[in-house]
Amino acid sequence: MITEKERLLQLELKRRISSLKKSANVLSEAVELCKEIGFKEEYTTEEYTAYDALTSRFARTVDLLTQKIFGVALNVGTGII
């Protein structure tokens, strides 16, 4: 049987994983858009914006993974939570 603390931690992890999945889906959409643009010598303002969105979404997804998911796991392992 799990403790209340463990149950709450499981719920929080599920919530954070859900956020990570949503972020990954948005990132995937940005990747597909940039694949369509491709690589070229010069880009339009809209194309630069698409690549900017891609890098921002990548950074957000990595941040969610490292800070929100791995951070909780590390805190649990060290007894902080």
ZAMARGU-4260 file (C-alpha; in steps of 0.2 Angstrom, whole numbers, plus 5000, padded with zeros to 4 digits):
<rodrens>
0) 5000/5000/5000 | 5007/5017/4996 | 5007/5032/5007 | 4998/5048/5005 | 5014/5057/5000
5) 5018/5044/4987 | 5000/5045/4980 | 5002/5064/4979 | 5019/5062/4971 | 5012/5050/4958
10) 4998/5062/4954 | 5010/5076/4952 | 5021/5066/4940 | 5007/5061/4930 | 5002/5080/4928
15) 5020/5084/4923 | 5021/5070/4911 | 5005/5076/4903 | 5012/5093/4901 | 5028/5086/4893
20) 5018/5076/4881 | 5008/5092/4876 | 5024/5101/4874 | 5032/5087/4863 | 5017/5087/4852
25) 5018/5106/4849 | 5037/5103/4846 | 5033/5090/4833 | 5022/5102/4824 | 5036/5115/4823
30) 5048/5101/4817 | 5036/5097/4803 | 5034/5115/4798 | 5052/5118/4797 | 5055/5102/4787
35) 5043/5109/4774 | 5054/5125/4774 | 5070/5116/4773 | 5087/5123/4772 | 5091/5137/4760
40) 5102/5152/4758 | 5089/5165/4762 | 5073/5164/4772 | 5058/5175/4773 | 5053/5183/4790
45) 5039/5170/4792 | 5052/5156/4789 | 5064/5164/4802 | 5049/5165/4814 | 5045/5146/4811
50) 5063/5142/4815 | 5063/5153/4830 | 5047/5145/4836 | 5055/5128/4834 | 5070/5132/4845
55) 5059/5140/4858 | 5048/5124/4859 | 5063/5113/4859 | 5070/5123/4874 | 5053/5122/4883
60) 5052/5104/4881 | 5069/5100/4887 | 5066/5112/4902 | 5050/5102/4906 | 5060/5086/4905
65) 5075/5091/4915 | 5068/5103/4928 | 5050/5096/4930 | 5052/5077/4927 | 5070/5073/4932
70) 5070/5086/4945 | 5056/5077/4955 | 5064/5060/4952 | 5081/5067/4959 | 5072/5075/4974
75) 5063/5059/4978 | 5079/5049/4977 | 5088/5061/4989 | 5073/5061/5001 | 5069/5080/4999
80) 5052/5075/4994
</rodrens>
